[in-house]
C-alpha cells in the first residue's frame, strides 16, 4: 500500500510536524519531472519555474528535512535521558527505603496538566506484520504536510540544548524549520504536585514513570526508523522518475552520517530502554525480566504495516469509485451520487416521494416504484409466470426450464439486479420448479431433494477451481510486483515515438491479460502509464489513443489463454474433449497478433497521436529479483506448464482444476498471500460462473437443449460448417456487445455446442471456439467488458474523463468487425488444422 499511510498511522501525534515531509517531497519530484520534459524555449510564462539541476534542487530539500529531523532528535534525546537519570535516582532511593521511597518525583505530565499515559495499543485492522522495503508503495494523492518546504515555523527556546554537529547544517541554502517545541510531556519537580503525589503510593508512581519513559524511548526509536525509511523511499522514487542514482550517494554521505541515524545514537537509545526494563524488573516483577518486557511492550502501540496491494484489491477500489461516480444504480434508486453523499452533521436521508393524479384521487409513492428498472423487473417477472402457465413445450420440466432460461437471460441482460444475485436465483428455481431429470431412461423428473444435490454439484466443478487458480496466480504476481516489473521492462524499451509506445502498451496489455486475466490487466497497465499521462498536455490524442488501445488490447488478450477471461473457462467446461493449452495457443496467438496490429493501425489513423507529442520514457525497475519473486515466478511457470500438459497427465491429475490447487496451497500456505487477499478475490465473477454452470446443467438435463437444437439443426442443415460459424459468430458478437461477455457465453455456447454436434459432419468444438473468441471481441461500447469500463472511468488530474462514449463507438465497433473477420478466416483455418 502507501508508505505515506504507514507514516501517518505510526507517527507519534505530538511529533507529527517533525517527521520527513514525504508527500511534499514527492510533489517536488513531479514538479522536477515536468521541468525536465517541458521545452526550454518559448516565452517566460511557458518555461518551467524550476530551472536548476533537479539533483541539486532535491538535495537542498532533503537537507532541510534532515536538519529538521536531526535538531528535533537531539533535543528530544536530551530531554528523555535527563528524565531517565532522575528516574533511576528515584529507583535507587526506593530500593534503599521501600517505605518512603526517598524524595520521589511524580510521573511526567502532559501539556494539559493531566498525567501522561502510555498510548493504548492500536489495532492493526487485519494487516500483516510482514513487510519489505518494496512492500510499501507510494501515493500520488497524499495531503499536504506542514514542513520546512511550505511553512515557516515558530521557534522556541529551551533551558538546556545539546549542540548539534556542524555537518548537520551543511549543504543547505533553504530556511530550516526550527519548531523544536517540546512534546506535551515535561519533567517537573515534586513540589509542583505535592498534593497529588501524596495520593499515590511510591511503587505505583514509579511504575507509571517507568512505563511512560519506556514508551517515549521506543517512540523515539520508531521515529528514527520511519524517517530513515522515508528518506530511502523518496530517494528511490526520485531515482526512478528522474533517472538518477542519488539514493546510494545521499544515504551514505548524509543520512547515515547524521546524528539520529548513527549506530552510536541507536546504542544510546537501546541502553536507556534496557535501563527501563531493569528498573521495572527490580520494582514491579521481582526480578522476572521476561515478564517485565512483556508488561512494558503491552503499552506500546501496534506498528501498522501496509502490505502491497494485489490487483484484486485494486479492482475492488475501482468498483467502489464506479459506484461513487453513479455508474451503478440500485433498484431502490439510491445511487452513489457524490453530491448526495451524507456527511457528518447532515440530517438523515429522506427518500423523496412522487405524487400521481389518478381518477380515484392522488396517490403518493416513492419514485423508484415508477423507475425504468422497476418497470423492467415487473415485465420480466410477468413474462416468467406467463411462460410457466401457457403450454409451449410438451413436458412440464422443459416448460419450467424455458421460463427459467428466459427469466435469467433477461435479468442478466438488463441487470435489474446484480449479475451474481441473478446467478444465485438459478439453483433455487431449479429445485423449486423441478427441472432436472434422471440420466437413465425413461428420464423421470427428480424430486426436490435429489435435484438439490445435482444443482449444487454442477455449481462447484473443476472449472471453478481453475478460476480460483488463475486469480491466485494474478494476486501473487501483482503482490510481488513481478507483473509490473516485466511490463515496465518491456515498455522502457519502446522509446519515445508515439506509434511505438502505443503498440508496446497494447502488446503488454494483451500479454498481461493472457497471464493475469483481462479483468486485472487494465488496472496494472493504467498504473504503469500514469507518469506518461501526467506529462501529456490536456486533451492530448496520445492519452486517448493509449487508454483505449490498452482497453481494446485487453479484450483481445482475453482470448489468448484459457484463464484469461471467465468466458474461456465456460467454453472449456462445455467442449468435449476440452482443448489443450497448446491447441488453444496455436489458434489464438495468430488471431490475437493480427487483430491487435489492425486495431493499432486503426488508432493511428483515427487519433494521429504523433502530432506535437512528447513522450516521457518509462523507467524500468533496477532492483534485482528477490528470492520471493523467483519462487513465485517458478511456481507460476510450473503451473502453466502442467496446464499445457494436462491431457498427457490426465491419469495423474485428472483435470486442470486439480492442478490449480498447487499454487493456491503454496502461495497461501507459505504466507505470500493472506486471508485478506483471499477475501479480495472477485467472488462475484465466481458466483456468476457457478450460476451459469448450474443453468447449463438444468437446460441439458431437462431436455430443453435437445429440443431446441433439433429445431435449429433442421433449419441449418443445408448450410456449410463455415456459413454456420459466420452466422453464430456475428450473432454472438452483437449480443456480447450489449451484455456481459461471460453472460453471453453462458447463454449461447451450450446451444452452439449442441447444434454443432447434430450436424452431418459434427464440429461442436470448432463452433464453440469461434463463439468464445467473439465474446472477447465484443468491444463496441463502454459497457462491453471490464477493460472498457475501466478505461471510461480513467480521469485526468482535473477530474475530466479521458474518453467519451463516442470514442468507443467510433473505434470499438470497427475493431470488433476487424476481429470478426480475422476469426472467421485465420482462426477458422487454425481450428481445422488442430482437428476441431
N, C-alpha and C positions, 0 to 999 in steps of 0.2 A: 504494500500500500504506500502511503505517502510518508516520507521522513518528517515533513512538517507536522503531520498529525502526531507522530511519535514524540517530537519535540514538545508539542503543545500539551500532551497528556502526561508526560514525565517531568516537565519543568516544575520547580518549586514556585508556587504562585507569587510569593513575596519577591522573588528574584526575576520575574518574567522579563523585565526590561534589560537585564544584564546578560541574557543568552545571545548567541550569534543570531543576527538578523537574517535568517536563512531565506525567507520569502523575498525580502528586498534585494538580496544578493542575486537571486535568480532573475528578478526583473531587470537588474543591471545587465546580466548576461544576455537577455533577449534584446535589450537596447543596443548592446555592443554587436550582436549578431546582425541587427538591421543596419547599423552604421557601416559594417564591413561590406554588406551586399548592395547598399544604395550607391548609385553612381556619384562620384565626387564632383562632376561637372554640374553646370546649371547655376541658377540664382541662389542667393544666400538662404532663401526660405526653404528650398528643396534639399539643401545639403544637410547631412546628419549633424546633430548637435554635438555628438562626441566624436572628435577627430583625432584624438591621441591614440597611441598604440593600445589595443584592447588589454594586453597583458599588464601594461603599466597602470591603466585605469583600475583594473580589477585588483591588482596587488595593493594599490592605495586603499581601496575599500576594505580589503581583508585586513590590512594593517590597523585600520580604525577599529574593526571588530576585535582584533587580537588585543589591542591596548585596553579596550573596554573590559574584556573578559579578565585579562591579567590584573588590572587595577582592582576590580571587584574581588577577585580571588584573594589577593594579598591582604586586603583589609578584612575580609571575612575569615580568612585563616587565622589572622592575628587575634580577632575577637574570640573565636572559638577556643584557641589554645589558651588564652588568658582565663577563660571560664573553666577549662579543664584543670588548670593549675589550682584555681580556687576550690573546685570541687574535690580534687584529690587531697587537698589540705583538710577539708572538712571530713572526708572519709577517714583520714588518719586520726583526727580528733575523735570521731565516733568510735573507731576501733579501740582507742585508748580509754574512752569513758562512755560506754554504750548508754548509760543512764541519761546523761545530759547531752552527749554528742558534741561537746565543745561549743564554741560560738558559731552555730551553723548559719549559713546564708540560705535564704529561700530560693526556690527554683526561679529560672529565668521567666521573663514576663513578655506579654505581647504589648503592642503599642496601644491597645485599648485598655490596658490595665488588668486584663484577665490573665490567669495563669496560663503559661504556654503549654500546649498539648502536642503530643506526637500525632502527626496526621494519621487518620484511620486508613487501614488498607483499602485500596480501591480495586473494585472488581475488574477482571480482565476482559469481560464480555466475550468469553469464549475464544479469545485469540491464543494462538500457540506461543510457547515460550522460545521456540527455535527461530533464530534469525541469523542472517549473514550480512555482510556489507552491502551486497547487491539485493538483499531480500527486502529492502525498503525503497520504494520508488519516490520520485519527486512529483509535485503537483504544479500545474501552471496557473492555478486559480486561488492561491493562498491569499489571505487577507494581509493588509499592511501591518508592519510591526513598528513599534517605536524604537528607533535606533539612531546611531550617530549619522546614518545616511540621510535621515529625514527630519529629525527634530533636534533642537538644542536643549539639553537638559540643564536643570538647575543643579549647581554644585553645592555640596555641604561639607562642613569641616568635621574633623574627628579629633578627639582628645589626643590619641596616640596613633600614629600612622607609620607603618613599616615602609621603608624606602623600597622603591621598585627599581630593579636593574635597568640600566640605561638602554640596553638593547631592545627593551620592550617598546620604546618610543621611536625607534629608528624607522626610516623609510616611510614617513607619512607627512603629507602636507595638508591633510584634512583635519578639521577640528574633532578631536576625540570626545566621545561622550564621557562625562565625568560625574554622573549622578551616582556616587558611591554611598548612597544613603544606607544606613544600617538596616538590617532586617527588623521585623517587628519584635524580635526577641532581644532583650537587653540584659546585661548583668547589672544587678542592683545591690545595694547594701542592706544589711539586716535591719537597720533602723527604719528604713522606709516602710517596712511591712511588719513591724514588730507584733502588732495585734494579731494579724492573720497567721504569722509564723507560730505563735503560741498555740494556735488551734490545731496544729498538726504534730504528729509525733516525729521525732528526728528521723526514724527509718523511712517513713513514708515520703518525707521531704527529699531525702537523699535519693530514693528510688525515682521520684519524678524528675529530679535534676539529671540523674544518670541517663534516663530514657530520652529526655529532651536533647541532651548533648549528643548522645549516640545517634539519634535521628538526624540532627543537623550535620554531624560529621559525614554520615552516609549520604545525605543530600548534597553536600559539597563534593563528595567523590563522584556522585552521579552527574553533577554539574560539569565536572571536567570531562567525563566520558561522553556526554551528549554534545558538548561543544567540539570536542575533537572529531567525533563522527560527523558533525555538521560541516566542519572545515573540509574533511575528506570528501564528503559527498558533493558539496558545492563546487569544489575544485574539479572533481570528476566530471560534473556537468559542464563546467567551463571548457575543459579539455575536449569533451565530446562535441559541443556545439561550435566552439571557435576553432577547433582543430589545433590545439596546442599541447604542450607537455609540461604544464605548470605544476600539476599536483605533486609529483615527487620532489621537485625543487623546493616548493614553498613549504611543504610538510616537513622536510628535513631541515631547511635553513631557518624557518620562522616558527612554525607551530611547535615542533618537538623541542626547540631550544627555549621556548617561552616558559616562564616560571611555573604556571599551573600544570604544564604537561611534562615536566621533568620527572625522572624517576625518583629524585630526592624528595620532591613535593608529595608524590604518591606515598612514599615511605613514611613521611611525617604524618600524613592522614591515617595510614594504617596503624602506626604506633599509637596514636591517640584513640583510635577506635578500640584497639586492644586494651588500652588502659580503662576504657569504659566497661568493657566486658569483665576485666579483672575486678573492678570496683563493684560491679553488680554481683559477681560471683561471691565476693567477700561479704557484702552487706545483705544480700537477698537470698541467694540459693545455697548458702552454707558450703561453699567450695565446689559445687557441681557446675563446671564451666560449660558443659554441653547444654544443660538446662538454661543457663544464663543466656547463651547465644540464641536458643530457640525463643525465649521470652522477649529478648530485645528485638529480634528480627520480626516478631509478630506485630511490632509497632510501625514497621516500615510500610510505605505504600507499595502496592504491587507494581512492578515495572511492566508497562504495557508495550508489547512488541507487535507492530503491524506487519503481517506477512504480505508477500507479493500476491496480488490477485490472480486467480485463474481466469481464463477467458469467459467461463460461465458466470462468475460473479460480476464481471464487467457487463455481461449480457443482461443480467437482472437490473443493473443500474440503467441500462439503455431502455429497458421496458418501463421502468418507473418514470424515466424522463419522457417517454412517449405518452404515458398516461397524463403527465403534467402538461404536456403540450396539446391535450384534448384530442389525441388521435384515437383514443378508445373511450366509448361511452357505455354506460351500464344500462340495463333495462329500465331502471327507475329514473334515468335521465340525469343522474348525479355524475358529472364527469370531472375530469381533472383540470378544469379551467383555473390557471394560476391566479387570475384576478378575483376568483370567488373562494380561494382557499381561506379557511378560517384561521385567523391569527390570534395571538394572546390578547385577551381583553375584548374580543368580538363576542357578540351575542350568539346563542345557538342558531344554527342554520334552520330556517323555516322554509319548507318546500312550498313554492308559490302554487296557488290554486287558479283554475281557469273556470269561468262561468259560461255555460252553454244555454242558449234560449231554445226551448222546445215547445211544442203545442201544449204540453202538460205543465209548463212553467219553467223556471230557471233551475238548472242543475249545476252544482259546483263539484269539480273533480280535479285531481292532480293532472298537470299537463302530460305526464308520461303515459297516462291511460290513452291519450289521443295521439301519441307519437307514431312515427312510421315503424319503429322497431316493434312496438306492441301490436300494431296492425298486422305486420308480417307474421308475428308469432301466432296470432289468432287464426289467420288464414292457413298457416301450416298445420296447426292442430286440427282445424276443421277438416282439412283435406285428409289428414291421417285417419280421423274417425269415419269419414266418408268411405275411404278405401277399405276400412275394416268391415263395413256392413253392406257395401254394394259388391255383389259377387262378380269377380273378374276372372279369377283363377279357379280351376276345378277343385283343388284340395285346400282345406282351411289353413294348413300350415304355410302353403305358398301365398295364399291371400294375406295372411297376417304378416308374412315376411316382406311382401310387396309394400304394404302400408308402412312397415318399419323402415324399409330402404328409402322410401320417398321422404318420410319424416326426417330421418337423419341427414340425407343428402341436402335437403332444403335448409335445414338448420345449420349445417356446415357451410353451405354456400352463402347464406345471408348473415351468419354469425350473430343471430339474435341473442344467443347466449354464448359464452366462451367455447371454443372448439373442444377443449378437453372435457368440459361438462357434458357436451353432447355425446362424447365417447363413453362417458360413464352411464348414460341412459341406455346404451345398447345392451349390455348384459342384463339389465333389469327387465327390459321389454322382451328380450329373447326368452327369458324364463317365464314371465307372466303370460305371454302370447303363445308359448309352447311351439316355437318354430322349428325345433330340432327333431330329426327323425333317426331311427336306428339305422346303423350301417347295413345290416343284413336284411335281405329280402324277407318279408314284404315291406320293409321300411315303415314300421309303426311309429307313431308320434311318441316322443319321450315325455314322461311326466316332469313336473317342475323340479323334483329332486334330482333326477338323472340329468336334466338339462343344465342344472346349476354346475355340476361337475364338468360337463362338456364345455360350457361357455368360458369358465374361468381357466380351464386348461388351454383353451385357444388364446387367451389373453397373455399368458406367460409362456413364451416359447423361446427357442434358441435365438430367434430374431431380436427379441428384447435384450437378451444378453449381449448380442453383437452391438446393439445401440449403446448399451452401457459401457462396453469395452472401448468403443470409439470415443465416447465422452471422457472416459478416464485417460486415454492417451492424449486427447486435446488438453485436458486440465493439467496433466503433468508437464507437457511440452511448454505450455504457457507459463506455468508457475516457475519453472526453471529458466525461463526466457530463451529456450532453445529455438522456438519458432521465430521469435523476434530477431535473434542473432543471425539465423540463416537468411531471413528476409532482408535485414539491413545490409548484410554482406553482399547479397545479390544486387540490391538497389544502389549500393555505393559504387558498383562497377558500371552503372548506367550512364554516368557522366551528367552533363547539364543540358544536353539537347532535348527540347520538349518532346519530340516524337519518340526518342529512345527512352526517356523517363516514363512516358505514358505506356509503352509496350512492356517495359520492365515491371511496372506496377501491376499491370494486368496479368502478366505471367506469374508474378509472385502470388497474387490473389488466387489464381486458378490452382496453383500447386498447394497453397495453404488450405484451400477448400478441399482438395483431394486428401490431405493428411489429417486435418482437424475439423472437417465438416464446413459446409458453406454457410452454416449459421454463425460459426465463430470467426471465420476468416476475415470478413469485412471489419469486425471490431479490431482485430490485430492490425490490418493494413491501414485503416484510418488513423490509428495511433502513431504508426511509423511515419506517415506523410505529414503529420501535424507541423513540424518545423518548416517544411516546404510551403504549406498553405499559409503559414503565418507570415511569410515574407513575400507572398504574391500580392499584387495590388487588388483592391476590392473590385469584385465583378469580373475578375480575370477568367478568360475562356479556358485557360490551362487548369484552373481549380475545378471548373465544371467538368472538363474532359476527364481528368484523372479520377474524380469521385465517381462519376457514372461509369467510367471504364472499369474501376475496381468492382462495382456492383454487378455489371454485366459479366465480367470475367469470373466472379464468384459463382454466378448462376451456372455458367458453363462448367466451372470447376466442380459443381455439384453432381455432375455426371461422371467424373473422372475416376472414382473408386467406389466400391460397394458401401463404404461407410461415409462417403462424402455428404450424403443427404438422406433424410428418413425415407423418401420415396424409393431410393435404391434398395434399402433394406426390405421394404414392402414387396418390391419386384422379385427379389431373391427368394422370399418366402413363397411366392406363387409359382416360380419357374421349376419345372421338373425335367431333368435334374438341374439343380442350380449351377450357374456358370462358375468356373474357377476364376480366381483373380487374374490369372494370365490371360484367359479368354476375354475377360472384361477389359483389361488394358489394351489388348490387341484391337478391340473395336473402338473404344472411346478416345484413345490418345490421338489417332489421326483426326477424328471428328472434332475433338477439342482444340487441337492446334490450328486447324483450318478455320474453324469458327471464330476463334479469338483473333486471328490475323485479319479476317474480313471485318470484324467489328472494329478493330484498331484502325483500319483504313477508313471505315465509315466515320469514326470520331474525328480523325484528322481532316477529312473533307468538310464535315459539318461544323466543327468548332474552330478549326485552324488555330490550334493552341500555340503555334510557334511565333506569332506576331508580337514583337516587343516584349517577350517573356524572358525574365532572368530567373533561372532555377538555382535554389540553394542546394548544394550537394548533400546527400545523406551520408553521415559518418558511420562506418562500421564500429562494432564493439571491439575494443582492443584487448580486453581481459582474456586470459587463457581459459579454456574449457576446464571446469572443475570436475572432480571425481563424481559428484552427484549428477552433473549434466551428462557425463559419459555413460553412467549407469542407466539413466532414463532413455538416452538415445539407443543404447544396446537393447533394452527391453522392447522399445518401440519397433526397431528394425526386426528383432526376432519374432515379435507378434505378427507383423505384416508378412514376414517370410512364411510363418506357419499358416496364415490365412491363404497365402498363394498356393501352398502345397496341401490345402485341406482335403482335396479329393484323394490324393495319394495317401494321406494319413487318416482316412476315414475309419479304418479298422482300429486306430488308436484313440482318436479324439471324438469320432462320431459326427461332430458338426462344428462349424465356425464359432457358434455361440459358446461352446465349451472352451475353445482356445481363448476367447475373450476374457475368461475368468483369470487367466495368468496375469495380465497387467493389473487387473483390479486388486488381486491379492497382494502382489508385490508392492505396488505403489501405496496402497492404504496400510498394508501390513508393516512396511518399513517405516512409515510415517511421513513420506514425501507429500502425500495428500492426507488431509484430515477429515474428521466427521463433518466439519462445516463445508469443506469442498464437496463432499458427497451430497449434502443438503442443497448445494447450489447448482446441482445438475439441472438441466431443463426438463423437469419431470412432466411438464405439460405436454412436451413432444412425445415422451414415452407413453403417457396415458392415451394420447391421440392415436399413436401407432397400435397400442394394445386394443383399443376400442375398434379400430379398423380391422384388425385381425379377427376379432370376435364376430364382426359383421360379415366378413368374408366367409367365415365358417358357417354362419347362420344361412346365408344365401345359398351356399353349396349344399348344406345338409337338408334344407327344406325342399330342395328340388327346383327352386325358382330359377337358379342359374342355368340348370339343364334345360328348362322350358324356354327361357329367353334366348339362349344360344341356338337352340334348334330353329327358332323362328328367324333369327338373324342369319344363320348358316344357309337357310333356303334362299334368302334374298341376295346373298353374296356368292352363291355357288358358281355363277358364271364369271366372276371376277378373278383375275390372276392374283397371286400372292403379293406381287409388287403393288397392284392397284389397291388392295385391301390395306397394305401398310401405309400408303399415302393417305387414304381416307381416314383411317384411325389416327394417324399422326397429326393430321390437320385438325381433326375433331378434338383430340386431347390438348393440342396447343391452345385452341380457343378457350376451352373450359378452364385449363390451368392458369390462363391469364387473369381470369376473374375470381377464381377461388384458390385456396392454398394448394401448392404443388403436391403436398402429401395427401391431402383430401382427394384431389383428382386421381391420384394413383390408387388410393383405397377404393374408390367408387368404380373406376373404369377398368383397371388392369385385370381383375378376375374375369370380367366379361370378355375382354380381348383374348385372354388365355384360352377360355373355353371355345371361343369362335375359331381360333387357330387350330385347336385340337380336332375340330369336326370338319376341317377341310379335307378334300380328297387327298391332297399332299400336305399332311399336318406339319405346321411350323409354329407351334404356340409360343415357344421361347423367343423366336425372332420378332413376333408381333409385340410381345411384352417388352422386349428390349428396346425396340423402336419407340414404344409408347412411353416408357420411363425416361428415355432421353428427351422426349418432347416435353415432359413435365418440367424438367430443369430448364429447357429452352424458353419457357413462357416468361417473358420479362418486359411486357409492353406497358405495364402500369406500375406506379409506386408501391402498390399493394401486392404485386406479383412476386412473391418470395421474400424471405427475410433480408437478403442483401439489398434489394431495392428499398425496403422500409428503413434500413439503417442509413442508406445514402440520402434519402429525402429528409431525414432528421438532422443531418450534419449541418452545423451552423458556423458562420464566421465569427470573429471576435466581437462584432457589433450585435450579434444575435439574429442576423439575417440568414435564411437558408441559402445554401449554395445553389440548390436545384429546385425547379418547379415541375409541376405535373407535365407541362408541355415538353420538357426535355426528355422525359421517359417515353412519351408517346412518339415524339419525332425521331428518337434514336433506338428506343427499346423495341418498338414494333418491327422496324426494318431488321434489327438484329435477330429477332425471333424468326422472321421469314428466312433470313440467310442461313440460320442454323437448321431450320426445317429442310432446306434444300440440301445441305451437307449430309444430314442424317439419312435422307432417302436416296442418296447417291453413294457417297463414300461409306457411310455407316452400313447401308444395305449390303454393299459388296463385302465388307469385312465380316458381317454376320454370316453370310453364305460361306465364306472361306472357313470360319470356325465350325461350321456344321450345324448351325442353329436352324 
